[in-house]
Structures are given as structure tokens and as C-alpha cells.
Amino acid sequence: MIDVSKVRMMTKLAVYEKEKAKKELKMHRYSMRSYLSLKLLGSFFAVTVAYGLGASLYMMRYYSNIMTEGLAFSYDDILRELLVVYGVVMAVNLILTFVIQRKRYIRMMESVKQYDKNLFALKKYLDKEKELQ
């Protein structure tokens, strides 16, 4: 005879394992501090590369001035502006990355806790069923 509660528990576990388990259990290996550090570091490098490309394109705007004036061209104002914008962009990016990834990690931990709770309940149920046989 099929036990409905057992089937429900197993279905919940199977749905979780199929949809989220790989990604979340991979994240679960890290502590929150390590996970956030990795994400912030990756974000830092990605924004630095992207900003470098964007700054290069921005400098193309001054290409004719640079070529005609050469070393006499005043780079100070442009470089100062680029560095200030880089600092602001990086600060905003790192704050957003921290907030978003922290929420994602907390949500993942709750999901994994629920998964563990369901696994424990299924194990307890199967042990009880085994004792009755």
C-alpha cells in the first residue's frame, strides 16, 4: 500500500534536488564570510576590467587633442575625473554586491535547512517503518 505522507516527503525532496540543490549545496560549502569575500573579489575585478574598457573609450574622445598636443596635453583633469568616477562606481557596486549576495546566501541557508529538516523527517519515518516490519 502506498503511504501518501511518505510520497509527499519524497516528492518535496526530489523537487528541491532537481531545481536548486546543485547550486545551493555548492554555496553551502562556504561560510558566509568566505562566500561574500569571493563574490566581492569577483565583482571588483569585473568592474575594474569593464571600467578600464569604458575609460579607454572615453579617452578616445580626446584622441585628436592628445595626438596634436602630445605630452603637453593636460591629463590631470581627465585622470582625476576618471578616478573619482571609478571610486564612486566601485563603492556603489561593492555595496550592492554585498547586500544582494548576503540576502541570496541567507535565503539559500534557509532553503538548505528546510531540506535537511525534510531529509531528517524522511529518515525518521523510514526508520519507524522499518521497526514495524
Summary of the structure (lengths in Angstrom):
residues: 133
radius of gyration: 26.6
end to end distance: 13.6
largest distance: 92.1
contacts: 303
relative contact order: 0.14
helix: 90%
strand: 0%
